[in-house]
Amino acid sequence: MSFVTPEIIDRARKHYDEGRAYHNWGHVEALYLLFHEYRSLVNDPDVFEVILVLHDVIYDSRRNDNEERSAQLAVEWLADVAEPRQLDAIHKGIVATARHLVPEGVSQALASDIALFCDMDLAILGSDEATFRRYDEAIREEYSWVPEDQWREGRGAVLRKFLAREAIFATAPMRDRFEASARRNLEAALVALSG
């Protein structure tokens, strides 16, 4: 049984459509395309779909607790229909998108699903050059309140952190498809930031 009902989508869209440049419903739709493509790798499609739809339902670039707040809202919205185990998985999956790392102490099945979702969420990093540039500009727009020098420093630190990972993508299918182009895009973005 899918928890993502038309009512949940309608409620979520009201949040996503609040003038966001990147973390909007278009981002969710792009993730849905990947979900359909890699669905056979997902252990719990119902939980996975909730994580996909609600992971950025709360997004304020001035705050650093968006994932936790999104997770809490997801649990609140589904408290009457999902089992405690599913609510816990949804909470953990959404919170994991803060750092795009799988939390410790979760089942192998949930760890696999969270890793795949985090990779899908990062797939934009490995997109073609023009798409990546539009994404990068949209992120800057969402942080337009940050002065340029602080933006260059902060954004550069984020990009370098991804590049410092042994692999940006945790799952083999996503790594094979996106790793090389993601590294090219991030390196080019770093050069642009320092220019």
N, C-alpha and C positions, 0 to 999 in steps of 0.2 A: 504494500500500500504506500503510495507516494504521499509524503507530508506536504509537498509543494503544491498546494491547491491554488485555484485561481484567486481565492481570497488572500492567500499568503503572497502571491506574486503581486497583486494589486497593492497590498500594504507595503511590500518591499519597494516597489517602483516609486512610490511617493517619496521614499528616502533617496533612492538612487537618482531621481530626476530633479534634485535640488540644485541645479546649476553646476554640477561637477564636470570638469573638463575631461578627466580620464576615468575616475572611479564611479562610473555611471552605468546605466542599464546596458549600454553597448559592450562594456567590459564583461558583464554577465552573459550576454549573448555569445561573445567570442569564446567564453569558457564552456558554454553549452555545446558549441561545435566540437571542441576537443573532447568533452565528456562523451558525446555520441560516437566519436571516432575511437576512443579508448575504453568504452564501457565494459568490454570483456575483461579488462584488467581490474575492475572495481569489485571489491568484496561485498560491500553493502551499498547498493545504488541509492536507496532511500536516504540514508544518512549523508552520503556523498553529495546528493543533489541539494540537500538543505545547506550544507557547508558552502556549496557553490553559489547558491542564491543569496545567502544571508551573510557571507563573510565580510562584506564591506557595507552592510546596511547602515551602519553608523560610520561616518567618515568626516572628520574635521581635521584639516591639515595643521591646525594650531594645537592639537592634543596628541598625546602619545598612548592613549588607552582605547583607541577605536576598536581594536580586535576584541578586547575584553568586553567592552560595551555591546558590540555586535553579538558576541556569544551569549551574553546575558539576555539580550532581547530575543534572540532565537529560541533560547530555552523557555523564556516567558511565553512566547507565541505558541510553542508546541507542547507546553506542559500537560495539557489535557489529552493529547493524542499519542505522544511518544512514550516509550518505556524509559525508566531511569537510565538504563544502560545506553540507550540511544541518545538521550539528552546529554549524557556525559561525553559520548563520542562526538556529538555535534559541538559541544563546548570546547573540547580539546582540539578538534580540527580547525575551528575558527581561530582560536587563540594562537595556534601554530603558525598562522599566516603572518604574525607580527615579525617573526624572524625567518620564516620559511625553513623551519627545522622541525623534525619529528620529535615530540616529547618522549621522555623516557618513561618506562613502566606501562606502556600500552600494549595491547595484544598485537601479534604479528599482522593480523588482518587489518586492524585499524592503522597500524604504522604504515603498512603498504598503501592504504587509501590516502592517508594524510600526505605521504611523500608524493604520491601521484598528483594530488590536488595542488600542493605547493608548487610542484613543477609546472602544472598547467597555469597557475597564477603568474609564474615567471616567464611563460612562453613568449610573451611580448618582447622580452629581451633578445630573443633569437629570431625575431621577425626580419623581414627584408628591410633594407636600409631606409626606405621612405616611410614605412610604417613605424619603424623604431623612432625616426626623427619626429613624427607626429605625436607619438607617445611621450617622448622626452619633452616636447613643447607643452603638451597637455599637463604633465606633472609640474612643469615650471609655472604654468597658469594657476594650478591649484595652490602653489606656494608663492603667489605673486606678492604676498605681504612681506616676504623675506627679502631684505636688501641684497643686492646683487653679489657683493663680496661674501656675505655669509652664505648665500645660496651656493656659490661656486665651491666654497670650502665644505659645506655640509653634504652637498650632492656628490662631490668628489670622494668624500669619505665613504659614502654608501656604495658607490660604484667600485671603489678599490676593495671594499670588503667582499663583494661578490667575486671579483677577479682573484682574490687571495684564496678562495676556496679551491680545494683540489678539484672539485667538480661543482659547477653551479647547480646542475640538475642531479637529483638523487636517484632517479629511475633510469634504467637503460634506454627505454624507448624515447624518453624526452631528451636524454643526454645525446643519443645518436642523432636526433633530429635538430636540436637547438643549440648545443654547447658551443660549437665552433663559431656560428654566426653571432651568438650572444657575446662571446669574448671579443669578436671584431667590433660589434656595436658599442660595447662598454668602453673599449680602448679608444674608439673614435670620439665618444662622448667626453671622455676624460681630456683628450687633446683639445676639444672645443671649449671645455670649461677653463682650461689653462691659457687659452688664446686671448 
